[in-house]
Amino acid sequence: MARAPASADLFTAVAEPRRREILEYLAPREQPVSAIVAALDLPQPSVSKHLRVLHDVGLVEARRHGRQMLYRTNADVLKSIHDWTNYFERYWRRQLLRIKDRAEEMEG
């Protein structure tokens, strides 16, 4: 079975580290592509490619301002990822408690 393109899946889109960097950079405020290129020291074609993937899955929104395109993180779509991963938090906590208990047993 063929693998779906990154643009078809939120989780595949955020699996790429550079895309997560871009999302983090855009979180506080919208930015033009040139600012992303400069701040993250990435080639412009690479940033544009990543922005296209993020835009296709709805993780970033774009608006034209004169000749520039400004991009910003779409927090509503990110919330769906947060909600899904949050479901597993109870399992992480349980595992951390087991590790803590085991370490305390080894100390005593």
C-alpha positions as CSV (number, residue, x, y, z in Angstrom):
1,M,0.0,0.0,0.0
2,A,1.4,3.4,-0.9
3,R,2.2,5.8,1.8
4,A,0.1,9.0,2.0
5,P,2.0,12.2,1.3
6,A,2.9,14.4,4.3
7,S,0.3,16.9,3.2
8,A,-2.4,14.4,3.9
9,D,-1.6,13.8,7.6
10,L,-1.0,16.2,10.5
11,F,1.2,13.7,12.3
12,T,3.4,13.0,9.3
13,A,3.7,16.8,8.7
14,V,4.9,17.5,12.3
15,A,7.2,14.4,12.3
16,E,9.7,16.4,10.3
17,P,12.0,18.4,12.7
18,R,12.3,21.5,10.5
19,R,8.6,21.8,10.3
20,R,8.3,21.7,14.1
21,E,11.0,24.5,14.2
22,I,8.9,26.6,11.8
23,L,5.8,26.0,13.8
24,E,7.6,27.1,17.0
25,Y,9.0,30.1,15.3
26,L,5.6,31.2,14.0
27,A,3.8,30.6,17.3
28,P,4.3,34.1,18.8
29,R,3.4,36.0,15.7
30,E,3.0,35.8,11.9
31,Q,6.1,36.2,9.8
32,P,7.1,36.5,6.2
33,V,9.1,33.7,4.5
34,S,12.2,35.9,4.5
35,A,12.1,36.2,8.3
36,I,11.8,32.4,8.7
37,V,14.7,31.8,6.3
38,A,16.9,34.2,8.3
39,A,15.9,33.1,11.8
40,L,16.3,29.4,11.1
41,D,19.2,29.6,8.6
42,L,17.4,27.5,6.1
43,P,17.3,27.9,2.3
44,Q,14.3,29.7,1.0
45,P,13.1,26.8,-1.3
46,S,13.2,24.5,1.7
47,V,11.2,26.8,3.9
48,S,8.6,27.3,1.1
49,K,8.3,23.5,0.7
50,H,7.8,23.0,4.4
51,L,5.3,25.9,4.6
52,R,3.3,24.3,1.8
53,V,3.1,21.0,3.6
54,L,2.1,22.8,6.9
55,H,-0.4,24.9,5.0
56,D,-1.9,21.9,3.2
57,V,-2.7,20.2,6.5
58,G,-3.9,23.4,8.1
59,L,-1.1,23.8,10.7
60,V,-0.3,27.3,9.3
61,E,-2.4,30.0,7.8
62,A,-1.2,32.5,5.2
63,R,-2.3,36.0,4.2
64,R,-1.0,38.3,1.6
65,H,0.3,41.7,2.7
66,G,1.4,43.6,-0.3
67,R,4.0,41.5,-2.1
68,Q,4.7,39.3,0.9
69,M,3.0,36.2,2.2
70,L,2.7,36.2,6.0
71,Y,2.4,32.9,7.8
72,R,1.2,32.1,11.3
73,T,0.6,28.9,13.3
74,N,-3.0,27.7,13.5
75,A,-3.4,26.8,17.1
76,D,-6.9,25.2,16.6
77,V,-5.4,22.5,14.4
78,L,-2.5,22.0,16.8
79,K,-5.0,21.4,19.6
80,S,-6.2,18.3,17.9
81,I,-2.6,16.9,18.1
82,H,-2.4,17.9,21.7
83,D,-5.7,16.3,22.6
84,W,-4.7,13.0,21.0
85,T,-1.2,12.9,22.7
86,N,-2.8,14.0,26.0
87,Y,-4.8,10.7,26.0
88,F,-1.6,8.8,26.5
89,E,-0.4,11.0,29.4
90,R,-1.8,8.7,32.0
91,Y,0.4,5.9,30.6
92,W,3.5,8.1,30.7
93,R,2.7,9.0,34.3
94,R,2.2,5.4,35.3
95,Q,5.6,4.5,33.7
96,L,7.3,7.4,35.4
97,L,5.9,6.3,38.8
98,R,7.1,2.8,38.2
99,I,10.6,4.1,37.4
100,K,10.5,6.3,40.5
101,D,9.4,3.4,42.7
102,R,12.1,1.1,41.3
103,A,14.8,3.8,41.9
104,E,13.6,4.2,45.5
105,E,13.7,0.4,46.0
106,M,17.3,0.3,44.7
107,E,18.3,3.2,47.1
108,G,16.8,1.5,50.1
